[in-house]
Amino acid sequence: MTYLESTFSIPKMDCPSEENLIRMALGNRSGIRSLMFDLSKQELTVVHLGEAETILSRLRPLNLGAVLKASQPALTPESSSSEGPRWESVFTIPKMDCASEENLIRMACNDDLHVLSMSFDLPNRELKVMHTGSAEHVLELLLPLRLGASLRSSSAATTDPDHSRHSSDEDGAEARTLRLLLAINGVMFFVELLVGWIAQSAGLVADSLDMFADAAVYGLALYAVGRAAHLKTRSAHIAGWLQMALAIGALSEVVRRFVYGSEPQSLLMVGIGLLALAANVSCLVLITKKRDSGAHMKASYIFSANDVVANLGVIVAGVLVNWTGSPYPDLVIGIIIGLVVLNGARRILQLR
């Protein structure tokens, strides 16, 4: 079973909308291992089984002018680890500070044949990649994410990429932890959203969206395991669009309450804020046990730690509402959290 690497010139592919059309056209075609888009050169590289002509037959009905440029045996991950030199490159990524950005990077790089392993250092905002081929190729995968990626260093690899992989038992334990985290955040999303509406609290409604963002991150991490590249991207986009719609709805509600007024119930704000804080602290305890087992768990730890800050913001806003009798502290915290969630959705939707 030999994979081919075929490159197609697509003159009318100059924006993400055409790229999405191509993904949908090839999404249900069996035997495709990866799709690599170069919008600047208007080229598509497909690693696949079977004749290149069968791929071209899927592209022609899109009327984008697709033509086959070249087709040759592909360098598979197995052969790349034994044929040709391996490199270890370190990238600085200034905007990588939580699990959301790490998942974006994983989905962008996991299915590239030249990427053998990745190691994340969120506190220092660095990514170490073991790969074949050039470091510039890996950088081209990172730049479309708009996280400020730049190459810091590249040298011959001295370790085996297999050593960085978890055993199946460790992966199973992490999956169980992620499922529990998903359940906690999913339940709290519905609780905060319902009570926030009853209590007329923009802060609680916005914080419920933060819980949804967490649940989306954990859910995507579980869903993406072993899935094809187009399914990973599709699931990320669904979560991103839903997250964006909810964030816009919450911000619209804040504006409405600014115009027409509101009477947030401070006791409910503080009470549910404390419940959400307890939920996130429980998540931190769960993740702490697995924090040293992998970069993703470290990212999840930081992600939940950031949520604790949002919970404290809602609690403080509730206290200020009770103290001043003004709804503005609730509206301000609602805007802040809503904008944070909206920005997270924007980053997810940038993944192509």
MARFI-933826 format. One record per residue (C-alpha): z, x, y. Coordinates in pm, whole numbers, padded with zeros to 5 digits, always signed. Each point is the difference from the previous one (the first is absolute). Layout:
<rs>
ZXY
...
</rs>
This chain:
<rs>
+00000+00000+00000
-00132+00187+00307
+00071-00108+00354
-00267+00043+00265
+00054+00067+00369
-00273-00179+00195
-00050+00019+00376
-00178-00283+00183
-00134+00002+00353
+00077-00332+00172
-00155+00001+00351
+00152-00331+00110
+00357+00084-00110
+00165+00091+00330
+00328-00195+00010
+00278-00123-00233
-00161-00344-00040
-00297+00150-00190
+00240+00212-00203
+00189-00314-00103
-00326-00168-00101
-00077+00296-00225
+00349-00005-00152
-00038-00368-00085
-00348+00055-00145
+00120+00279-00229
+00354-00127-00058
-00069-00184-00325
-00240+00258-00141
+00158+00173-00301
-00015+00377-00041
+00059+00090+00368
+00269+00263+00036
+00003+00049+00377
-00182-00080+00324
-00007+00249+00286
-00139-00113+00337
-00125+00224+00282
-00079-00233+00290
-00095+00285+00233
-00275+00116-00239
-00067-00355-00124
+00045+00111-00359
+00176-00140-00306
+00101+00213-00299
+00073-00185-00325
+00151+00148-00316
-00113-00226-00283
-00120-00049-00355
-00358-00103-00072
-00317+00047+00202
+00009+00038+00378
-00273-00264+00021
+00249-00268-00112
+00217+00084+00303
-00305-00011+00226
-00092-00344-00136
+00340-00128+00129
-00054+00158+00343
-00357-00114+00073
+00083-00373+00046
+00234+00095+00287
-00308+00100+00207
+00166+00316+00131
-00295+00224-00092
+00175+00174-00291
-00191+00279-00175
+00109+00249-00265
+00026+00358+00132
+00137+00188-00301
+00170-00050-00334
+00171+00262-00216
+00278+00033-00259
+00335-00062+00166
+00293+00238+00009
+00270-00201-00178
+00374+00056+00057
+00028+00151-00347
-00275+00253+00056
+00105+00073+00357
+00339+00121-00121
-00160+00253-00233
-00330+00084+00176
+00003+00149+00346
+00292+00109+00217
+00289-00229+00093
+00135+00002+00354
+00330-00106+00154
-00043-00127+00355
+00268-00117+00244
-00085-00265+00259
+00205-00097+00305
+00000-00378+00052
+00198-00088+00317
-00013-00380-00049
+00113+00005-00366
+00362-00111+00018
+00051-00277-00260
-00118-00138-00334
-00277-00201+00167
-00185+00313+00112
+00061+00171-00334
-00158-00294-00184
-00300+00011+00233
-00049+00368-00081
+00043-00052-00374
-00259-00278-00008
-00242+00210+00206
+00032+00308-00223
+00109-00104-00350
-00348-00078-00128
-00174+00305+00143
-00102+00230-00285
+00097+00317+00188
+00361-00107+00070
+00224+00108-00290
+00348-00069+00141
+00180-00084+00325
+00349+00085+00122
+00142-00175+00309
+00260+00137+00242
+00072-00291+00236
+00279+00162+00207
-00236+00286+00092
-00307-00227+00000
-00189+00225-00239
-00223-00064-00301
-00068+00262-00267
-00313-00058-00206
-00115+00188-00309
-00376-00034-00026
-00333+00149-00094
-00275+00045+00252
+00065+00054+00371
+00306-00099+00202
-00239-00147+00258
-00108-00258-00259
+00362-00117-00038
+00036-00008+00378
-00304-00229+00018
+00188-00247-00223
+00302+00006+00233
-00166-00016+00343
-00119-00366-00022
+00365-00109-00039
+00063+00111+00362
+00336+00155-00075
-00078+00323+00187
-00062+00209-00314
-00082+00368+00041
-00028+00291-00243
+00291+00240+00024
-00073+00245-00284
-00197+00039-00322
+00046+00254-00279
-00070+00049-00369
+00224-00225-00213
+00265+00166-00212
+00135-00305-00187
-00140-00246-00251
-00057-00348+00155
+00128-00161-00319
+00346+00139+00075
+00033-00228+00302
-00052-00320-00199
+00284-00220-00115
+00059-00082-00363
-00066-00358-00112
+00376-00062-00023
+00051+00112+00361
-00293-00213+00117
+00147-00300-00186
+00339+00048+00167
-00162+00025+00343
-00208-00313-00070
+00317-00195-00087
+00161+00117+00323
-00307-00100+00200
-00004-00345-00162
+00363-00055+00100
-00075+00117+00354
-00296-00237+00010
+00218-00291-00113
+00273+00072+00260
-00245+00030+00289
-00202-00303-00114
+00307-00226-00015
+00129+00124+00337
-00342-00062+00158
+00021-00371-00082
+00371-00028+00089
-00039+00166+00342
-00319-00191+00079
+00159-00338-00080
+00332+00064+00175
-00177+00166+00295
-00201-00317+00053
+00309-00222-00025
+00204+00228+00229
-00290+00032+00252
+00032+00378-00031
-00312+00206+00066
+00190+00308-00114
+00072-00143-00346
-00358-00122-00042
-00136+00343+00094
+00250+00176-00227
-00114-00222-00288
-00349+00145+00052
+00149+00347-00027
+00137-00106-00338
-00346-00124-00093
-00149+00335+00100
+00247+00172-00235
-00083-00239-00282
-00372+00063+00056
+00050+00377-00022
+00198-00023-00325
-00236-00261-00144
-00306+00211+00076
+00161+00305-00156
+00054-00195-00323
-00337-00175+00001
-00204+00314+00071
+00120+00189-00308
-00295+00046-00232
-00229-00224+00207
-00353+00075+00113
-00053+00127+00353
-00159-00321+00132
+00294-00208-00130
+00251+00228+00173
-00184-00033+00329
-00046-00375-00038
+00369-00057-00071
+00098+00213+00300
-00232-00197+00228
+00130-00336-00119
+00357+00108+00073
-00108+00149+00334
-00179-00315+00118
+00291-00223-00106
+00246+00232+00172
-00212+00001+00316
-00030-00380+00003
+00376-00042-00035
+00069+00260+00271
-00241-00167+00244
+00160-00335-00079
+00348+00140+00068
-00107+00161+00329
-00168-00326+00106
+00325-00182-00072
+00190+00251+00217
-00244-00064+00286
+00038-00376-00045
+00378+00031+00018
-00026+00219+00311
-00204-00276+00167
+00177-00311-00127
+00347+00143-00064
+00213+00021-00313
+00363-00019-00106
+00051+00257-00276
+00314-00054-00206
+00187+00328+00021
+00231-00064-00297
-00293-00057-00235
-00175+00306+00144
+00299+00223-00066
+00076-00154-00341
-00354+00030-00139
-00039+00337+00170
+00304+00123-00192
-00145-00144-00324
-00331+00181+00062
+00193+00318+00079
+00188-00032-00331
-00333-00049-00181
-00152+00312+00154
+00313+00205-00069
-00026-00115-00364
-00360+00121+00000
+00113+00336+00136
+00257+00032-00278
-00265-00078-00263
-00250+00244+00146
+00260+00275+00048
+00036+00023-00380
-00374+00069-00029
-00057+00174+00332
-00039+00348-00150
-00235-00110-00280
-00312-00012+00212
-00152-00009+00347
-00068-00373-00016
+00365-00080-00060
+00098+00228+00289
-00245-00193+00217
+00147-00331-00112
+00346+00129+00090
-00110+00083+00355
-00184-00333+00027
+00313-00199-00090
+00216+00218+00226
-00225-00093+00292
+00047-00368-00086
+00374+00035+00038
-00063+00085+00367
-00197-00325+00042
+00283-00199-00163
+00252+00157+00238
-00230-00094+00289
+00009-00367-00103
+00380+00009-00033
+00042+00160+00343
-00241-00255+00149
+00207-00282-00154
+00319+00141+00151
-00170+00032+00342
-00130-00358-00019
+00355-00122-00067
+00144+00220+00274
-00254-00070+00277
-00115-00348-00098
-00357+00119+00055
-00284-00022-00257
-00168+00316+00132
+00171+00255-00233
-00135-00200-00297
-00349-00016+00150
-00007+00372+00078
+00101+00105-00353
-00256-00249-00135
-00278+00164+00201
+00103+00353-00105
+00015-00076-00372
-00318-00212+00016
-00195+00285+00159
+00129+00245-00263
-00117-00232-00281
-00335-00057+00173
-00056+00374+00028
+00078+00041-00370
-00260-00265-00085
-00257+00176+00220
+00051+00326-00187
-00042-00170-00337
-00325-00164+00111
-00140+00337+00114
-00017+00109-00363
-00360-00012-00126
</rs>
